[in-house]
């Protein structure tokens, strides 16, 4: 489906038509309409909404109402592909250009976008911010930029990515094109940093808070962590879930330990072969009852609705990281559990990591 650009007088009706006819919803969720209206009016917006609250619709609906081309910046190939696939199922002309696709597919995607056949084009920041790509985009009818996982631009956020910093140039290069920045993880300091870097201080902020009332939170001191882990998992027999570990070695050992006890557990960490990581992620996304045992390498962009639990067997790196990780549970709105097992050794290890970080003393 390619929706034509609409006049401003028709936009109120158009946004509701897209919401209903394309995405199948009768009404906006809290906060969504305010973001949609701001973008349709040409304003920049920082949106902070809880995981599972429908952030993507906040830019997808304006993209279809505005017409032209919207560029969506996403940090992960898997996240791009998932969103593009979902949009295509809804009849939306969406596409992606990324490193996982053959060159001929990327060339074809670009040609469709250049011909005006695409409404949303997804790409990574390092691809977008090349001189060649920016020069090519300047010739197209760009109506909006959407920056997903916007906390990655902030050095104060839990997942800072240097390649996101270049996005601060967008306002100067495309001064008349509104930018939407979206995240589920940004405290006040991080929000201010995002607005300063991405918008030079000029943006509307829509902050809905962080509460996920369907997730039950619990913690316990670490004693016999393997027994504590299996006790917790026994209450989630057959459920899909995530177990977070501090190290790659512990990830492998824990997955093996659980498989020996009949749990369909698969490891996931950055040291694995990419094809194995992708196979394990695909199994988690499509097969029932898979438990992923992972480091922090697993998570951003994972949008599986029926994750019933997240278990930390080690202390997370920060409160923001903890929130981001537990936010993978219960996205269908049904009850879910988040449990953390922690000990003094975890705190000592985190102190070592902090001291080893290549950052200034004000951040340690």
GILINGI-V634653 format. One record per run of one state. SS is the DSSP state (helix for helix, strand for strand, loop for the rest). FROM is the first residue (numbers start at 1). TO is the last residue. Records with the same first field share a line. If there is no record, write none. Layout:
SS = FROM-TO + FROM-TO
This chain:
loop = 1-7 + 22-31 + 41-44 + 49-54 + 67-68 + 74-76 + 90-93 + 97-102 + 115-119 + 124-124 + 129-130 + 138-141 + 148-149 + 154-161 + 174-177 + 184-187 + 200-203 + 208-214 + 222-224 + 235-239 + 245-247 + 260-264 + 269-273 + 287-290 + 295-306 + 313-318 + 327-335 + 343-343 + 357-360 + 364-364
helix = 8-21 + 32-40 + 55-66 + 77-89 + 103-114 + 125-128 + 131-137 + 150-153 + 162-173 + 188-199 + 225-234 + 248-259 + 274-286 + 319-326 + 344-356 + 361-363
strand = 45-48 + 69-73 + 94-96 + 120-123 + 142-147 + 178-183 + 204-207 + 215-221 + 240-244 + 265-268 + 291-294 + 307-312 + 336-342
